[in-house]
Amino acid sequence: MTSTADTTGDNRVAQIHEALTGVMDPEIHRPITELGMVDDVSIDADGTARVQVLVTIEGCPMRDRIERETAEATATVPGLSRVEVSTSAMSEEQRRELTARLRQGRRQIPFNQAGSLTRVYAISSGKGGVGKSTVTANLAAAMAADGLRVGVIDADIHGFSMPGMFGITDQPTKVSDLLMPPEAHGVAVMSIGMFVPEGQAVVWRGPKMHRAIEQFASDVFWGDLDVLLLDLPPGTGDVAISVAQLLPGAKMVVVTTPQQSAAAVAERVGSLASSTEQEIAGVVENMAGLTLPDGSVMDVFGTGGGDRVAATLAESVGHDVPVLGRVGLDPALREGADQGVPLVVSAPESPTATSLRGIARSLVHTPRGLGGMKLPLSVSRS
């Protein structure tokens, strides 16, 4: 990238470049200066600053925002009479260079790399209908509201639901062979539902679903995530096995209802965790009770299912499995999923949202760190 010399002889061009380090690409979450998006900066004799910015694609949905924030940052430099910002699309070669920079020169699943500090949780259930996807969406939104950088992979290929639960209608932006995930409520989301026409079924067998999960993990630019959640399909089939193979560090969170029969089915997840050597982070008991107008609680689906699942799973995997929390049966939770606004966003102080926020915080209560990791060391002798 080039910069036109400052015709006034001062250092305002350098000051503009410095100011632009604070402008972040909304999708990649890195400074536009670091991404090579500042193509040219010049200052006319009358003090007009002209900034040429490269956007990733011709129809970039964030073009207006990038232009606005670039103009605002440039205007902070003293001594300018006017600011003009123009944008153009990167060439194919520039997009390849950007992709190589983001991939750090190689294709990989970043969450498996040595030194990755991203916590990965696979949200699973023994059967459908227990509210696993609703729990996933609310946990992700709760973590994002606490200031964490969160991503969600909708691994339920046949029964995808994350785009609707987050109110996402945009497709990912494609930069060369890398995808930028859409965001909503502070959460980056990737789902096969973003590519499938409404009402059309995904008719795929195991190998193709495995490939889709692999691409979501490796061909999407997630950035520096604190937490990645995967919404798994119910049961212990192909996708659950693929996730264990592709993301071996993922911990399982098992969602069940208080109903004893549902709990018995959820216990089968323990056999999968044992065979794949995955750790189970805990159990979430959903639909734990309906609060009536008089304040009493009706146990629509019984009681004790979460405790039973946790105890059985602990015996199966050989380590303690806590009940992370209990979430009440709340119509507002379903309404939020239908409207694309998680309850923890629309009514964060409600009892149900408070329970979900407590579960989210219990999963990430330990600060990210390097404890237990093997660090590259060398000895220098003089």
Secondary structure as UniProt FT lines:
FT   TURN            7..8
FT   HELIX           12..20
FT   TURN            21..22
FT   TURN            26..28
FT   TURN            32..36
FT   STRAND          38..43
FT   TURN            45..46
FT   STRAND          48..55
FT   TURN            58..59
FT   TURN            61..62
FT   HELIX           63..74
FT   TURN            75..76
FT   TURN            78..79
FT   STRAND          82..89
FT   HELIX           92..103
FT   TURN            104..105
FT   HELIX           110..112
FT   TURN            114..115
FT   STRAND          119..124
FT   HELIX           132..145
FT   TURN            146..147
FT   STRAND          150..154
FT   TURN            158..159
FT   HELIX           162..166
FT   STRAND          173..175
FT   TURN            176..177
FT   STRAND          178..180
FT   STRAND          183..184
FT   TURN            185..186
FT   STRAND          187..191
FT   HELIX           192..194
FT   TURN            198..199
FT   HELIX           206..218
FT   STRAND          227..231
FT   HELIX           238..246
FT   TURN            248..249
FT   STRAND          251..256
FT   HELIX           260..266
FT   TURN            267..268
FT   HELIX           269..276
FT   STRAND          280..286
FT   STRAND          290..291
FT   TURN            293..294
FT   STRAND          297..298
FT   TURN            300..301
FT   HELIX           305..317
FT   STRAND          323..327
FT   HELIX           331..339
FT   HELIX           343..346
FT   TURN            348..349
FT   HELIX           351..363
FT   TURN            371..372
//
